[in-house]
Each structure stands twice: as C-alpha cells, then as structure tokens.
Amino acid sequence: MVDRVTLYRAPTTVADADAIAAWLDERVDADVTVRGRLLSLYGDDLAEAFAEARVRSPGERQTGTTMLGVVRYEERAIEAPERAGGVVYDGLAVQRALYRRLPAEERSLSHLHVPLLDRVVGTWGDHDGRWHKRVHVLGQPAVVSVPGLYEAPAKPEGYYRAKQSSALLGGGPPPREVLEEEMDGEFLVADDPRTTAALEGYVLQAYHYLATGEAFCEAERCRLANPHRQPGVVAAQLREPAFCPEHAALYGQ
C-alpha cells in the first residue's frame, strides 16, 4: 500500500509540482507532499552517475563515459540546470542512481518518490535495437521527465509535412507559433502552458503502478493511458472524459 507520495520540483521548467500534488491529493488515499529539486537535495555525488548514464548514440546500447570533461559538465548541470540540455540519459540507470541517494528510511514501496526532472530520459528497445525517449520511468523512484513530455511522443503527421513543405520552399522550418496554429493544439511544445495539467496523469500513473502493479490503461481516453504520439497524449491527458469507467471509479470525481 502506498501511503506517502513525495514530489520534487523542477524549477527550471514550467511544471508546477505544487499544483500536481494538490490534484493528486484529491484522488489518492495517501499523504502527498512536495520538496525542492531532488538533484539539489541529493546531488553532491551524482555527476559521475549521470555521466555514466549518458546515451552515446541512438543505436548503441553501451552508455556513458567517465571522461573528466563530461563529469565536469554534469557537475555544472547539477549546480546550474538551466545550462544543461541536448543529452539523453538511460532512464533506468538514472532511476537506480536516485534510489541509492534517497534517505534509507524512505525507500520502501509505501513511500513513492516522484522527481520531476529537467533531463531527457530513455529506455533501450530490444525489439528494434534503439533508444527511445520516455516521459517517465515507473518504479521507485518514478522518474518523470518534463522535456520528455515534449520530445518523446511523436508529433502529428501534419507537423512533419508542414516542416518538410517549408524546407522545400527554402524557408527553413516554420515558426513554432505557425505549427501550433496549423495543428490546432494537437501537440505539446517546450514550456507549453498545458504542461502541468498533462503531467498530472503521468504522476498518477506512477502512483497507480506502485499501488496496483498495473502499468497502463488500454483505453485511449484515460489519464492512465501511455500513447506514443502527441495527439494521443492531448486526448488522454487534456480532453474529456478524464478516465475510462474502470479508473473513474478509482480516481474520478
């Protein structure tokens, strides 16, 4: 039984951990609290762990390097996260590293930790021999990647057609605002004002997984769904109904 949930802020992002916690608190039978950025609280010796978790290339299973320059970069990224970016990390390796740094008395499965991270995480796909970006990695702690919300699910097909058409005309990629208008809000972009609302469902998934052992819901219109394309994310997380009938009985209001 999960009786405590602790969220950790990602202050360099637009994700509002306090708002997510308040939403979750209304729906689960657990004490929900919020702490500061996890990497600031427990990040004194994390630089080497992040360096070792770096994805080298999309098709290379081996990760990481302990080269001094890379470790120094990770140290600076922990101290000044606004300077980090452009790197994908092995989500399971990050999860293991963060778990080892949680207070020993808080590691049980009855106390779920959910760090909102300003890093992109991925998992290796044995089926196709490639790394895939993820919004979250379930477990303890449940790692939720804020930039992963924008980058992991594929954009609508019209987005890629619009980019290709603009490039063929010699104008380079169209401005973000033009793409958003053409796609009618069917995908999320960096610093999207809908970020907090969308992440509510992913944090609930973390709780649901630890509490029930069920990973995802197969229903497309349910906040426990895990779609692989952006229109599916918008439909599941931002449109009505919020839950399928089964999960509405657990979490609906």
Summary of the structure (lengths in Angstrom):
residues: 253
radius of gyration: 18.4
end to end distance: 21.6
largest distance: 60.1
contacts: 778
relative contact order: 0.13
helix: 43%
strand: 16%
